[in-house]
Amino acid sequence: MEVWTLLEDEVVRLRNKTGANRLGFALMLKFFEVEAWFPENAGEVPAPAVAYVAQQVKVPAEEWAAYDWQGRAITRHRTEIRTAFGFRAGTEEDRERLAGSWPPSSAR
């Protein structure tokens, strides 16, 4: 459970979020911290983790089912989380650059 425990600076990021968005952001944040990618759906986050994080953010665990996986909030959440960890979304330019460097020079 230690990987699902919110740190003080992470709790600060929750200050302007309520309900399902508060719980959703917290779960997405901790999931990204552990996996370095975002879950595609609510079922990818272990139920015990949902319950534990819900307790920490004082939002009923059932609110996780109400988190909007298609809306503007999740887009903002993902951007905020990537920024917090120093990541950015990949671009088409990144994809082309990587494709141009394959196979690695050592395998050529």
TORLUM-294710 format. One record per residue (C-alpha): residue number from 0; x, y, z. Coordinates in nm, 2 decimals. Layout:
<site><n>NUM</n><u>X</u><v>Y</v><w>Z</w></site>
...
//
This chain:
<site><n>0</n><u>0.00</u><v>0.00</v><w>0.00</w></site>
<site><n>1</n><u>0.30</u><v>0.23</v><w>0.04</w></site>
<site><n>2</n><u>0.30</u><v>0.31</v><w>-0.34</w></site>
<site><n>3</n><u>-0.07</u><v>0.42</v><w>-0.31</w></site>
<site><n>4</n><u>-0.01</u><v>0.65</v><w>-0.02</w></site>
<site><n>5</n><u>-0.05</u><v>1.02</v><w>-0.12</w></site>
<site><n>6</n><u>0.24</u><v>1.24</v><w>-0.02</w></site>
<site><n>7</n><u>0.19</u><v>1.59</v><w>0.10</w></site>
<site><n>8</n><u>0.27</u><v>1.76</v><w>-0.23</w></site>
<site><n>9</n><u>0.03</u><v>1.52</v><w>-0.41</w></site>
<site><n>10</n><u>-0.25</u><v>1.61</v><w>-0.17</w></site>
<site><n>11</n><u>-0.19</u><v>1.98</v><w>-0.26</w></site>
<site><n>12</n><u>-0.26</u><v>1.89</v><w>-0.62</w></site>
<site><n>13</n><u>-0.61</u><v>1.78</v><w>-0.52</w></site>
<site><n>14</n><u>-0.72</u><v>2.11</v><w>-0.36</w></site>
<site><n>15</n><u>-0.94</u><v>2.23</v><w>-0.64</w></site>
<site><n>16</n><u>-1.09</u><v>1.89</v><w>-0.73</w></site>
<site><n>17</n><u>-1.40</u><v>1.73</v><w>-0.58</w></site>
<site><n>18</n><u>-1.60</u><v>1.40</v><w>-0.59</w></site>
<site><n>19</n><u>-1.52</u><v>1.16</v><w>-0.87</w></site>
<site><n>20</n><u>-1.26</u><v>1.40</v><w>-1.02</w></site>
<site><n>21</n><u>-1.07</u><v>1.42</v><w>-0.69</w></site>
<site><n>22</n><u>-1.06</u><v>1.04</v><w>-0.66</w></site>
<site><n>23</n><u>-0.99</u><v>0.99</v><w>-1.03</w></site>
<site><n>24</n><u>-0.70</u><v>1.24</v><w>-1.03</w></site>
<site><n>25</n><u>-0.55</u><v>1.08</v><w>-0.72</w></site>
<site><n>26</n><u>-0.58</u><v>0.73</v><w>-0.86</w></site>
<site><n>27</n><u>-0.44</u><v>0.83</v><w>-1.20</w></site>
<site><n>28</n><u>-0.15</u><v>1.01</v><w>-1.03</w></site>
<site><n>29</n><u>-0.05</u><v>0.71</v><w>-0.82</w></site>
<site><n>30</n><u>-0.11</u><v>0.46</v><w>-1.11</w></site>
<site><n>31</n><u>0.12</u><v>0.67</v><w>-1.34</w></site>
<site><n>32</n><u>0.38</u><v>0.70</v><w>-1.07</w></site>
<site><n>33</n><u>0.39</u><v>0.32</v><w>-1.04</w></site>
<site><n>34</n><u>0.34</u><v>0.21</v><w>-1.41</w></site>
<site><n>35</n><u>0.45</u><v>0.52</v><w>-1.61</w></site>
<site><n>36</n><u>0.13</u><v>0.50</v><w>-1.82</w></site>
<site><n>37</n><u>-0.23</u><v>0.57</v><w>-1.76</w></site>
<site><n>38</n><u>-0.50</u><v>0.30</v><w>-1.71</w></site>
<site><n>39</n><u>-0.74</u><v>0.26</v><w>-2.00</w></site>
<site><n>40</n><u>-1.04</u><v>0.19</v><w>-1.78</w></site>
<site><n>41</n><u>-1.14</u><v>0.18</v><w>-1.41</w></site>
<site><n>42</n><u>-1.10</u><v>-0.20</v><w>-1.40</w></site>
<site><n>43</n><u>-0.72</u><v>-0.17</v><w>-1.44</w></site>
<site><n>44</n><u>-0.68</u><v>-0.01</v><w>-1.10</w></site>
<site><n>45</n><u>-0.69</u><v>-0.27</v><w>-0.82</w></site>
<site><n>46</n><u>-1.00</u><v>-0.25</v><w>-0.60</w></site>
<site><n>47</n><u>-0.79</u><v>-0.24</v><w>-0.28</w></site>
<site><n>48</n><u>-0.60</u><v>0.06</v><w>-0.42</w></site>
<site><n>49</n><u>-0.92</u><v>0.24</v><w>-0.50</w></site>
<site><n>50</n><u>-1.05</u><v>0.18</v><w>-0.15</w></site>
<site><n>51</n><u>-0.73</u><v>0.30</v><w>0.01</w></site>
<site><n>52</n><u>-0.69</u><v>0.61</v><w>-0.20</w></site>
<site><n>53</n><u>-1.06</u><v>0.69</v><w>-0.16</w></site>
<site><n>54</n><u>-1.02</u><v>0.68</v><w>0.22</w></site>
<site><n>55</n><u>-0.72</u><v>0.92</v><w>0.19</w></site>
<site><n>56</n><u>-0.90</u><v>1.18</v><w>-0.02</w></site>
<site><n>57</n><u>-1.23</u><v>1.14</v><w>0.17</w></site>
<site><n>58</n><u>-1.44</u><v>1.04</v><w>-0.13</w></site>
<site><n>59</n><u>-1.65</u><v>0.73</v><w>-0.14</w></site>
<site><n>60</n><u>-1.48</u><v>0.45</v><w>-0.35</w></site>
<site><n>61</n><u>-1.80</u><v>0.42</v><w>-0.55</w></site>
<site><n>62</n><u>-1.73</u><v>0.76</v><w>-0.70</w></site>
<site><n>63</n><u>-1.45</u><v>0.59</v><w>-0.91</w></site>
<site><n>64</n><u>-1.73</u><v>0.44</v><w>-1.13</w></site>
<site><n>65</n><u>-1.85</u><v>0.80</v><w>-1.20</w></site>
<site><n>66</n><u>-1.50</u><v>0.92</v><w>-1.32</w></site>
<site><n>67</n><u>-1.54</u><v>1.05</v><w>-1.68</w></site>
<site><n>68</n><u>-1.29</u><v>0.86</v><w>-1.91</w></site>
<site><n>69</n><u>-1.38</u><v>1.06</v><w>-2.22</w></site>
<site><n>70</n><u>-1.42</u><v>1.42</v><w>-2.10</w></site>
<site><n>71</n><u>-1.21</u><v>1.73</v><w>-2.07</w></site>
<site><n>72</n><u>-1.13</u><v>1.67</v><w>-1.70</w></site>
<site><n>73</n><u>-0.93</u><v>1.35</v><w>-1.77</w></site>
<site><n>74</n><u>-0.74</u><v>1.53</v><w>-2.05</w></site>
<site><n>75</n><u>-0.64</u><v>1.80</v><w>-1.80</w></site>
<site><n>76</n><u>-0.56</u><v>1.55</v><w>-1.53</w></site>
<site><n>77</n><u>-0.33</u><v>1.35</v><w>-1.76</w></site>
<site><n>78</n><u>-0.15</u><v>1.67</v><w>-1.87</w></site>
<site><n>79</n><u>-0.11</u><v>1.79</v><w>-1.51</w></site>
<site><n>80</n><u>0.02</u><v>1.44</v><w>-1.41</w></site>
<site><n>81</n><u>0.27</u><v>1.42</v><w>-1.70</w></site>
<site><n>82</n><u>0.40</u><v>1.77</v><w>-1.62</w></site>
<site><n>83</n><u>0.44</u><v>1.67</v><w>-1.25</w></site>
<site><n>84</n><u>0.66</u><v>1.38</v><w>-1.35</w></site>
<site><n>85</n><u>0.85</u><v>1.56</v><w>-1.63</w></site>
<site><n>86</n><u>0.68</u><v>1.36</v><w>-1.91</w></site>
<site><n>87</n><u>0.50</u><v>1.48</v><w>-2.22</w></site>
<site><n>88</n><u>0.27</u><v>1.31</v><w>-2.47</w></site>
<site><n>89</n><u>0.45</u><v>1.16</v><w>-2.77</w></site>
<site><n>90</n><u>0.41</u><v>1.35</v><w>-3.10</w></site>
<site><n>91</n><u>0.41</u><v>1.23</v><w>-3.46</w></site>
<site><n>92</n><u>0.76</u><v>1.39</v><w>-3.49</w></site>
<site><n>93</n><u>0.88</u><v>1.16</v><w>-3.20</w></site>
<site><n>94</n><u>0.73</u><v>0.86</v><w>-3.38</w></site>
<site><n>95</n><u>0.90</u><v>0.94</v><w>-3.71</w></site>
<site><n>96</n><u>1.23</u><v>1.01</v><w>-3.53</w></site>
<site><n>97</n><u>1.22</u><v>0.68</v><w>-3.35</w></site>
<site><n>98</n><u>1.12</u><v>0.49</v><w>-3.67</w></site>
<site><n>99</n><u>1.41</u><v>0.64</v><w>-3.85</w></site>
<site><n>100</n><u>1.65</u><v>0.52</v><w>-3.58</w></site>
<site><n>101</n><u>1.54</u><v>0.15</v><w>-3.61</w></site>
<site><n>102</n><u>1.72</u><v>-0.08</v><w>-3.61</w></site>
<site><n>103</n><u>1.98</u><v>0.05</v><w>-3.37</w></site>
<site><n>104</n><u>2.31</u><v>0.13</v><w>-3.53</w></site>
<site><n>105</n><u>2.47</u><v>-0.16</v><w>-3.34</w></site>
<site><n>106</n><u>2.23</u><v>-0.40</v><w>-3.52</w></site>
<site><n>107</n><u>2.29</u><v>-0.25</v><w>-3.87</w></site>
//
